[in-house]
Amino acid sequence: MYGLISILEKEHSISEVVELLSSFDVEELKDYAIGHNICPKCFGELSEYKWEESRGEYMGRPAFETMRELYCEGCGEVYE
C-alpha cells in the first residue's frame, strides 16, 4: 500500500491522496481486474471458456447463442 501512496504523492498533494483513497471502490477494482483478465481473488490470469447453447429455431433454422465464462485456473473462481 505504501508503494501506491508514494506513487500518488509524486503527482498529488497529501490531501488529494487521502481523498483519492477514501473514494476507493472495491467493486470498481474487481470490475477493472476482470475486464483485464486478472482474477481479483488470487491475481492470476483468467482463461476464457466458450460454448454454444441451442436457442431452438429462428425462421426454420437452428439458432445458437455463444456463451462465455472467465475462470481462474489458480483458485478455481468463475466469472460470467
C-alpha positions in Angstrom: 0.0 0.0 0.0 2.8 2.4 0.8 4.2 1.9 -2.7 0.9 3.0 -4.2 0.8 6.0 -1.8 4.3 7.1 -2.8 3.4 6.9 -6.5 0.3 9.0 -5.8 2.3 11.6 -3.8 4.5 12.3 -6.9 1.5 13.7 -8.7 -0.8 14.8 -5.9 -0.8 16.6 -2.6 -1.3 14.7 0.7 -4.9 15.8 1.0 -5.6 14.7 -2.6 -4.1 11.3 -1.9 -6.3 10.9 1.2 -9.3 12.0 -0.9 -8.5 9.5 -3.7 -8.0 6.6 -1.3 -11.2 7.4 0.6 -13.2 7.2 -2.6 -11.8 3.7 -3.3 -14.5 1.3 -4.5 -13.8 -2.4 -4.2 -16.4 -3.4 -6.8 -14.8 -1.0 -9.3 -11.4 -2.6 -8.8 -13.0 -6.1 -9.2 -14.6 -5.0 -12.5 -11.3 -3.5 -13.6 -9.4 -6.7 -12.9 -11.9 -8.9 -14.6 -12.0 -6.6 -17.6 -8.3 -7.1 -18.0 -8.4 -10.9 -17.4 -6.9 -10.8 -13.9 -8.5 -12.8 -11.1 -9.4 -10.3 -8.3 -9.2 -13.1 -5.7 -5.7 -14.5 -6.4 -4.4 -12.1 -9.1 -3.8 -15.0 -11.6 -4.7 -14.8 -15.2 -8.2 -15.6 -16.2 -8.9 -18.0 -19.1 -12.0 -17.9 -21.3 -14.3 -20.8 -21.9 -16.8 -20.5 -24.7 -19.6 -22.9 -25.8 -22.7 -22.8 -28.0 -26.2 -23.2 -26.5 -29.2 -24.1 -28.6 -32.0 -21.4 -28.6 -34.4 -23.5 -30.6 -35.3 -22.3 -34.1 -35.3 -19.0 -35.8 -37.1 -18.7 -39.2 -36.9 -22.5 -39.6 -33.2 -22.8 -38.8 -31.5 -23.9 -35.6 -30.4 -20.9 -33.5 -27.5 -20.9 -31.1 -26.0 -18.4 -28.7 -22.3 -18.2 -27.8 -21.9 -18.3 -24.1 -18.8 -17.1 -22.3 -17.3 -17.6 -18.9 -14.0 -16.5 -17.4 -12.3 -18.8 -15.0 -9.1 -18.8 -12.9 -7.0 -22.0 -13.0 -5.2 -20.8 -9.9 -8.1 -20.6 -7.4 -11.0 -22.1 -9.5 -13.1 -18.9 -9.3 -15.6 -18.4 -12.2 -16.8 -15.0 -13.5 -19.6 -14.6 -16.0 
